Amino acid sequence: MDSQSRSLIKALSYRMLGSTATSTIFLLLTGNLTISLGAGVLDCLAKIALYFLHERIWDRIPFGRPKAHQYEI
């Protein structure tokens, strides 16, 4: 199970990559650096929050995880 801080760092690093791609696409489509940077920042903030929530929800779902062994004493 990942800690909340690990989930946050994963979200941040992934979004930096994704938002750079979004900014580049907007720049190619519009030719406007201000619009492309604004789109990249908004994309980054929204998707960091969504990814973090997604990680925390899935952290509570046992699907696909090995079950803990039950030991008899």
C-alpha positions in Angstrom: 0.0 0.0 0.0 1.4 3.4 -1.0 1.5 6.3 1.4 -0.4 9.4 0.7 2.9 11.3 0.1 4.0 8.7 -2.4 0.7 8.9 -4.3 1.1 12.7 -4.4 4.6 12.5 -5.8 3.6 10.0 -8.4 0.7 12.2 -9.4 3.0 15.3 -9.7 5.6 13.6 -11.8 3.1 12.0 -14.1 1.2 15.3 -14.6 4.4 17.2 -15.4 4.9 14.9 -18.3 1.2 15.0 -19.4 0.9 18.7 -19.1 4.0 19.3 -21.1 2.4 17.3 -23.9 -0.9 19.3 -23.6 1.0 22.6 -23.7 3.0 21.4 -26.8 -0.2 20.3 -28.6 -1.9 23.6 -27.8 1.1 25.5 -29.0 1.1 23.6 -32.3 -2.6 24.1 -32.8 -2.9 27.8 -31.8 0.6 29.2 -32.2 -0.1 31.2 -29.0 2.4 30.6 -26.2 0.1 32.2 -23.5 -2.9 30.0 -24.4 -0.7 26.9 -24.5 0.9 27.6 -21.1 -2.5 28.4 -19.6 -4.0 25.2 -20.9 -1.0 23.2 -19.5 -1.3 24.7 -16.1 -5.1 24.1 -15.9 -4.6 20.6 -17.2 -1.9 20.0 -14.6 -3.9 21.2 -11.6 -7.2 19.4 -12.5 -5.5 16.1 -13.3 -3.3 16.1 -10.3 -6.3 16.3 -8.1 -8.2 13.6 -10.1 -5.2 11.2 -10.1 -4.7 11.6 -6.4 -8.3 10.8 -5.7 -8.2 7.9 -8.1 -5.2 6.5 -6.3 -6.7 6.8 -2.9 -10.0 5.2 -4.0 -8.2 2.3 -5.6 -6.0 1.9 -2.5 -9.2 0.9 -0.6 -10.3 -1.6 -3.2 -9.0 -5.1 -2.5 -9.6 -6.3 -6.1 -6.5 -8.0 -7.5 -4.4 -7.9 -4.3 -3.2 -11.1 -2.7 -5.0 -11.9 0.5 -3.1 -12.0 3.8 -2.4 -15.4 5.1 -4.5 -16.6 8.1 -2.2 -18.3 10.6 -3.5 -20.7 13.2 -2.0 -20.8 16.6 
